[in-house]
């Protein structure tokens, strides 16, 4: 039996799917303006280092570092490397380091060095037997999780400072790199109002000489990252009428800090033919709040998956996704959970009719909340808002300045991105 995905879900999946428009190079797609005004009036102290597992010594990618008693935080990159900027007036405080399945660690900032800190987190081992009572019907548990959203997530609008990065890579070479600090006006969990974004500071460079005659234009950008907040936008994966498409199972129990979590595995039933998702949800056993999710789109039917992603297909080539993975994390404060981090990575394969070798493109977007505060019910100014279908502007200003971000917290670039930035800097030095 073939299940038809409703049109609203189809439209939303197209936004969430990290849309890449494939077409011939055109320079007329600039819709975002970069505002370079920034206030570097605050004096800050910066700490750099790596978060690793205490036993295996493996890096813990995307570990969270938070200044205790505040909303100030950062996220380690995929290699576990972090850079954390703290106002000098608060440099005598404590930093809390958290990672799924590990004990939280609290460290006095005064004991850290400016660079090359190595923070080890101990692994926690938990089994289902740890919980005396656990649900027997995972589908009913999922319905309860969705019904508890209003109790678990903030009922107020928040103004969040976020760091955003998007990259496009051709085979093993980065051909586009964009970074920005944004003001995100995050609406309450059950609000029908959409989140709004203002651009504070950013930079971008695209090397069109490496894009053959094709350019991938990442449509949606920051808004795609925000749409990955599946508690505000559950229709991204699960709606009441979509539950019947998925098989749920409680895989085991894990922990983050002192909190026990159900690990819920989900995948589409075999008879469902449309591309849906599979992955894991990490759910607080007490509140039933989803505090982390990792999932992927089923791309086994490459032509159906291609229809979700590609707006324009070049002649003489077949384009389809080979991988589409997503992650979203939440942070807790005073009994409420807040959107904290999201990441999406899409890998495309281009099969050329008249070429011997195929081409692979990979695009990644990630967004990390670095601070937030309760905001009055006030929207971003219409003239300052990014459009929902923004294509970030080609802008190289800033890459030559190592202090470009000032006191803003940013996600440390992985080594290949560092190398790409150095190439941009060398090129700018020759111009």
SULUR-V658662 format. One record per residue. N is the residue number from 1. NEAR is the number of other C-alpha atoms within 12 Angstrom. Layout:
n = [N,N]
near = [NEAR,NEAR]
//
This chain:
n = [1,2,3,4,5,6,7,8,9,10,11,12,13,14,15,16,17,18,19,20,21,22,23,24,25,26,27,28,29,30,31,32,33,34,35,36,37,38,39,40,41,42,43,44,45,46,47,48,49,50,51,52,53,54,55,56,57,58,59,60,61,62,63,64,65,66,67,68,69,70,71,72,73,74,75,76,77,78,79,80,81,82,83,84,85,86,87,88,89,90,91,92,93,94,95,96,97,98,99,100,101,102,103,104,105,106,107,108,109,110,111,112,113,114,115,116,117,118,119,120,121,122,123,124,125,126,127,128,129,130,131,132,133,134,135,136,137,138,139,140,141,142,143,144,145,146,147,148,149,150,151,152,153,154,155,156,157,158,159,160,161,162,163,164,165,166,167,168,169,170,171,172,173,174,175,176,177,178,179,180,181,182,183,184,185,186,187,188,189,190,191,192,193,194,195,196,197,198,199,200,201,202,203,204,205,206,207,208,209,210,211,212,213,214,215,216,217,218,219,220,221,222,223,224,225,226,227,228,229,230,231,232,233,234,235,236,237,238,239,240,241,242,243,244,245,246,247,248,249,250,251,252,253,254,255,256,257,258,259,260,261,262,263,264,265,266,267,268,269,270,271,272,273,274,275,276,277,278,279,280,281,282,283,284,285,286,287,288,289,290,291,292,293,294,295,296,297,298,299,300,301,302,303,304,305,306,307,308,309,310,311,312,313,314,315,316,317,318,319,320,321,322,323,324,325,326,327,328,329,330,331,332,333,334,335,336,337,338,339,340,341,342,343,344,345,346,347,348,349,350,351,352,353,354,355,356,357,358,359,360,361,362,363,364,365,366,367,368,369,370,371,372,373,374,375,376,377,378,379,380,381,382,383,384,385,386,387,388,389,390,391,392,393,394,395,396,397,398,399,400,401,402,403,404,405,406,407,408,409,410,411,412,413,414,415,416,417,418,419,420,421,422,423,424,425,426,427,428,429,430,431]
near = [10,12,20,17,26,17,11,14,27,23,18,28,33,29,35,46,50,49,42,42,33,32,25,20,21,15,15,13,22,21,22,33,26,30,23,22,15,20,15,15,11,16,17,21,27,30,33,31,29,38,39,33,29,20,15,13,18,21,26,36,26,38,43,47,48,39,31,26,16,23,32,36,41,42,49,39,37,27,25,37,35,40,37,41,37,37,26,18,13,23,26,18,24,24,33,31,40,43,40,40,30,30,27,30,30,24,26,20,31,18,18,25,21,21,19,16,23,27,39,29,34,27,26,24,19,24,20,23,14,17,19,10,11,24,23,14,15,25,25,21,29,38,24,24,34,32,23,25,31,24,22,35,38,32,23,26,30,34,32,35,37,44,44,47,41,44,41,39,33,31,20,18,25,35,36,40,41,42,43,44,39,43,39,43,36,44,36,33,32,26,19,11,17,24,37,32,41,37,37,30,32,38,36,34,32,33,30,24,14,22,26,21,18,30,30,45,40,45,36,32,44,49,43,44,45,46,40,43,42,42,43,36,33,29,29,33,43,33,25,22,17,28,29,24,30,32,28,31,26,30,24,27,32,36,33,37,26,20,29,34,38,44,38,38,28,33,29,29,23,19,16,23,24,33,39,41,39,31,31,32,44,38,41,35,33,21,28,37,42,43,45,42,39,33,33,35,40,32,29,21,20,27,21,21,34,37,27,34,40,33,24,23,24,24,17,15,22,26,37,37,39,29,31,38,34,40,38,40,41,38,41,29,21,13,17,26,35,44,50,45,45,41,45,40,36,38,37,36,28,34,22,21,15,12,12,9,13,19,29,29,37,34,43,41,45,46,47,49,43,41,35,28,23,22,22,15,16,19,24,27,15,12,14,21,28,34,28,26,27,26,31,40,32,28,27,27,24,27,29,23,18,13,15,25,30,27,25,41,39,40,44,35,32,24,16,21,30,19,18,29,33,21,23,30,21,15,16,17,12,9,8]
//
